Amino acid sequence: MGKVSIGLRGWRFDETAVFDTDGDLKPLEAMDHDTRHRVVRLRQLVGSPCHACWLIHGDDLDACHEAASVYGEPLHEVVLCEHHEPDFLYWFRERGGASYRGEDELQDAFHEWFADGNRAPEEYGGIEHVDTDPSGVPAAVGGSAADVERQATAVDLDELDFE
Ligand SMILES: [Zn+2]
């Protein structure tokens, strides 16, 4: 079963949990509780400012880049622009962030680390996405290139009926 991201990179869903057999997004009421919770939250997060930018620029939101990816648990997530995603991935993989997988504390822990002035090393490219969801499959089990191609980040969440 394939895993896909919708709206933003990072959070991953079982294809069959979010798409019907025609490849269209399912109505929310047809999704299971956890999936619905994340999808509803995603819709709120698309277009929101990157947390790392916000930590740097404060409420000068014009200076903040838009979210490109989201990690962590809904309502306690970390939202990142392209520029700052490597910092999160570095923290998650190399600086103990993975111990917060599935925990609400992941957000505070990353914010603290970043606000202390920590960054990924210059050469740290690492845009291989990590799985911050405890129910997810372990990251880097191969097939990731294919998974990236399957990302449905172009899906228009506005099409969802939230009534
Ligand atoms: Zn940023």
Residues whose N, C-alpha, C, O or C-beta is under 5 A from the ligand:
A	BS01	ZN	C50 A52 C53 H65 C81 H84
